[in-house]
Amino acid sequence: MFGERRAKAEAVSLSGGALDVVVLPSGASLTLRFAKPDDAEGLQHYFRSLSVHSRTDRFLGALSELSPRELGRFVDAGEDGRFSVLAVTTEDGFETIVGEARYAFAADMGDVELGLSVDDRRQGRGIGSALLHHVQCRAAALGVERLFGDTLRSNAGMMGLARKSGFAFAPSPGDWKLVRFEKYLGVSSPLQQTSRASRRLAAGALAATPGVPRSCEEIIPAASAA
Ligand SMILES: CC(C)(COP(=O)(O)OP(=O)(O)OC[C@H]1O[C@@H](n2cnc3c(N)ncnc32)[C@H](O)[C@@H]1OP(=O)(O)O)[C@@H](O)C(=O)NCCC(=O)NCCS
């Protein structure tokens, strides 16, 4: 798929470098970047250090850490249309992972699915908003119609974040314990004018279509990090 190849190429060219630097309401700066293979240990440490509650919310069930296979996938940007974005802070030259978002790009469906988490000690400071806004930007740049995720109905934090970020809610297909948050990005693109059967082709054409928004700010209001 052309769209996926484009995304993968972009990931490779940007990996190692910052995708975005966000100033949080506190004035602290936060760097967002793709996860890369040498983040495996740090990312596993990050997931282990989340509270049981946050890990359950993040992975929709009990999980103490990622399996080596899943961890390998997490740090392989672009593999299978999936990307992990890390939120990191740097103090005294040491980088700390304080949040992560993972999204999957399905060019044939014209959508992006995401999940995210923020270190418990740093929740409520705008990091989740920054990550969610960033993923919206990535999705918009990929020309997708819809961004969505599933969360536990009991997850007030994620539902509050999604609501504040303009997502709507719908039942999650097949699981009453979950709720789906979703947002149509309003990208006027060939994807919206085609049947599902032809979307795969349209997604390929999209990258070459003049006038299709490439930058987030064209269609999504500037980040309100709070
Ligand atoms: C959900 C989560 C990612 C939010 O991240 P965060 O950095 O705390 O979010 P922010 O500080 O950007 O909060 C933005 C808005 O979300 C809403 N929000 C955040 N936490 C909330 C809570 N516990 N209850 C209700 N609303 C909440 C608020 O509207 C908040 O805006 P405000 O601070 O102006 O009131 C974080 O709580 C988390 O990691 N939870 C565990 C993992 C998880 O649930 N992942 C979701 C799986 S899809």
Ligand as a Chemical Component Dictionary entry (heavy atoms), coordinates in Angstrom:
data_LIG
# 
_chem_comp.id                   LIG 
_chem_comp.type                 NON-POLYMER 
_chem_comp.pdbx_formal_charge   0 
_chem_comp.three_letter_code    LIG 
# 
loop_
_chem_comp_atom.comp_id 
_chem_comp_atom.atom_id 
_chem_comp_atom.alt_atom_id 
_chem_comp_atom.type_symbol 
_chem_comp_atom.charge 
_chem_comp_atom.model_Cartn_x 
_chem_comp_atom.model_Cartn_y 
_chem_comp_atom.model_Cartn_z 
_chem_comp_atom.pdbx_ordinal 
LIG C1  C1  C 0 -6.066  8.836  30.047 1  
LIG C2  C2  C 0 -4.689  9.487  30.177 2  
LIG C3  C3  C 0 -3.866  9.098  28.947 3  
LIG C4  C4  C 0 -4.867  11.011 30.225 4  
LIG O1  O1  O 0 -3.581  11.595 30.201 5  
LIG P1  P1  P 0 -3.246  12.948 31.024 6  
LIG O2  O2  O 0 -1.892  13.362 30.684 7  
LIG O3  O3  O 0 -3.564  12.724 32.449 8  
LIG O4  O4  O 0 -4.342  13.920 30.388 9  
LIG P2  P2  P 0 -4.294  15.525 30.368 10 
LIG O5  O5  O 0 -3.548  16.029 31.546 11 
LIG O6  O6  O 0 -3.842  15.957 29.043 12 
LIG O7  O7  O 0 -5.835  15.859 30.579 13 
LIG C5  C5  C 0 -6.602  16.449 29.561 14 
LIG C6  C6  C 0 -8.055  16.423 29.913 15 
LIG O8  O8  O 0 -8.508  15.083 30.052 16 
LIG C7  C7  C 0 -9.531  15.048 31.048 17 
LIG N1  N1  N 0 -9.090  14.177 32.137 18 
LIG C8  C8  C 0 -7.828  13.771 32.402 19 
LIG N2  N2  N 0 -7.840  12.946 33.469 20 
LIG C9  C9  C 0 -9.124  12.860 33.867 21 
LIG C10 C10 C 0 -9.776  12.146 34.915 22 
LIG N3  N3  N 0 -9.102  11.342 35.749 23 
LIG N4  N4  N 0 -11.127 12.254 35.019 24 
LIG C11 C11 C 0 -11.828 13.030 34.164 25 
LIG N5  N5  N 0 -11.257 13.736 33.152 26 
LIG C12 C12 C 0 -9.919  13.642 33.025 27 
LIG C13 C13 C 0 -9.724  16.465 31.540 28 
LIG O9  O9  O 0 -10.716 17.078 30.754 29 
LIG C14 C14 C 0 -8.378  17.080 31.223 30 
LIG O10 O10 O 0 -8.457  18.464 31.059 31 
LIG P3  P3  P 0 -8.284  19.448 32.336 32 
LIG O11 O11 O 0 -6.952  19.090 32.942 33 
LIG O12 O12 O 0 -8.320  20.804 31.722 34 
LIG O13 O13 O 0 -9.425  19.138 33.237 35 
LIG C15 C15 C 0 -3.991  9.041  31.489 36 
LIG O14 O14 O 0 -4.867  9.270  32.562 37 
LIG C16 C16 C 0 -3.533  7.604  31.486 38 
LIG O15 O15 O 0 -2.438  7.273  31.070 39 
LIG N6  N6  N 0 -4.381  6.674  31.988 40 
LIG C17 C17 C 0 -3.992  5.277  32.062 41 
LIG C18 C18 C 0 -3.923  4.600  30.685 42 
LIG C19 C19 C 0 -5.201  4.787  29.914 43 
LIG O16 O16 O 0 -6.285  4.885  30.456 44 
LIG N7  N7  N 0 -5.076  4.806  28.572 45 
LIG C20 C20 C 0 -6.188  4.946  27.678 46 
LIG C21 C21 C 0 -6.322  3.686  26.875 47 
LIG S1  S1  S 0 -7.134  4.020  25.322 48 
# 
loop_
_chem_comp_bond.comp_id 
_chem_comp_bond.atom_id_1 
_chem_comp_bond.atom_id_2 
_chem_comp_bond.value_order 
_chem_comp_bond.pdbx_ordinal 
LIG C1  C2  SING 1  
LIG C2  C3  SING 2  
LIG C2  C4  SING 3  
LIG C2  C15 SING 4  
LIG C4  O1  SING 5  
LIG O1  P1  SING 6  
LIG P1  O2  DOUB 7  
LIG P1  O3  SING 8  
LIG P1  O4  SING 9  
LIG O4  P2  SING 10 
LIG P2  O5  DOUB 11 
LIG P2  O6  SING 12 
LIG P2  O7  SING 13 
LIG O7  C5  SING 14 
LIG C5  C6  SING 15 
LIG C6  O8  SING 16 
LIG C6  C14 SING 17 
LIG O8  C7  SING 18 
LIG C7  N1  SING 19 
LIG C7  C13 SING 20 
LIG N1  C8  SING 21 
LIG N1  C12 SING 22 
LIG C8  N2  DOUB 23 
LIG N2  C9  SING 24 
LIG C9  C10 SING 25 
LIG C9  C12 DOUB 26 
LIG C10 N3  SING 27 
LIG C10 N4  DOUB 28 
LIG N4  C11 SING 29 
LIG C11 N5  DOUB 30 
LIG N5  C12 SING 31 
LIG C13 O9  SING 32 
LIG C13 C14 SING 33 
LIG C14 O10 SING 34 
LIG O10 P3  SING 35 
LIG P3  O11 DOUB 36 
LIG P3  O12 SING 37 
LIG P3  O13 SING 38 
LIG C15 O14 SING 39 
LIG C15 C16 SING 40 
LIG C16 O15 DOUB 41 
LIG C16 N6  SING 42 
LIG N6  C17 SING 43 
LIG C17 C18 SING 44 
LIG C18 C19 SING 45 
LIG C19 O16 DOUB 46 
LIG C19 N7  SING 47 
LIG N7  C20 SING 48 
LIG C20 C21 SING 49 
LIG C21 S1  SING 50 
# 
